[in-house]
Amino acid sequence: MGVDITILVGTMTGTAEMVAQEVQQALETAGHRASIQVMDNLDAGVFQRGGNFLICTSTYGNGDVPDNAQALINSLETWRPDLRNVTYGVIALGDRTYKDTFCQGGIRFDKMLAELGARRAGEMLMHDASSGTLPEELAAQWVVPWVEQYLAPLRQH
Ligand SMILES: Cc1cc2nc3c(=O)[nH]c(=O)nc-3n(C[C@H](O)[C@H](O)[C@H](O)COP(=O)(O)O)c2cc1C
């Protein structure tokens, strides 16, 4: 059986993409199916068919999403699609030395998706680059229990 999940990656220097690859591997080892799409050139249409999504994004500028995520978040803001058939989780990468804008990129996606009717499964995972921990390790340990607690019970039989 297993769960299908699409991982959407917002990144500037590649960390979030590496995290997504480790997460994909952990999910597939556990018998789930995960595909990765970097956000470049994506718009709100990516959510059209509904299903399970994992937003994996860093934060830049003044608490902004990375450049490759701008078009996606702008199109969600403009089109305002009905996302009631979407369930999502968030892996937010940030750095606590930025204090007030810590992980705001992921937080912006969370707010936007929730506003459009999508349902967040569980809590966001937030990684602090100044903590000395590796985001790919933390995320790979977090993701399978997250899927099994929140997404597997929703699976259609
Ligand atoms: C110029 C710059 C600005 C950043 N701004 C923020 C920020 O406002 N808030 C935050 O939590 N992290 C901020 N970060 C930290 C990154 O989000 C973090 O290092 C992340 O792991 C980078 O992931 P990426 O390689 O996928 O882009 C910033 C990093 C850089 C280099």
The ligand as a Gaussian input file, in Angstrom:
#p B3LYP/6-31G(d) Opt

LIG

0 1
 C       21.166000      35.983000       2.365000
 C       20.453000      35.022000       3.272000
 C       19.276000      35.422000       3.875000
 C       18.584000      34.541000       4.753000
 N       17.447000      34.978000       5.389000
 C       16.845000      34.166000       6.290000
 C       15.700000      34.628000       7.017000
 O       15.223000      35.747000       6.875000
 N       15.139000      33.757000       7.930000
 C       15.625000      32.503000       8.143000
 O       15.074000      31.777000       8.980000
 N       16.707000      32.049000       7.445000
 C       17.327000      32.847000       6.532000
 N       18.421000      32.380000       5.849000
 C       18.913000      31.000000       6.120000
 C       18.522000      29.994000       5.026000
 O       17.126000      29.915000       4.868000
 C       19.074000      28.619000       5.441000
 O       20.484000      28.684000       5.483000
 C       18.648000      27.487000       4.536000
 O       19.108000      26.257000       5.074000
 C       19.170000      27.628000       3.117000
 O       18.547000      26.640000       2.313000
 P       18.695000      26.584000       0.704000
 O       20.130000      26.223000       0.416000
 O       17.759000      25.472000       0.308000
 O       18.287000      27.880000       0.110000
 C       19.111000      33.241000       4.991000
 C       20.309000      32.849000       4.353000
 C       20.973000      33.716000       3.507000
 C       22.279000      33.263000       2.871000

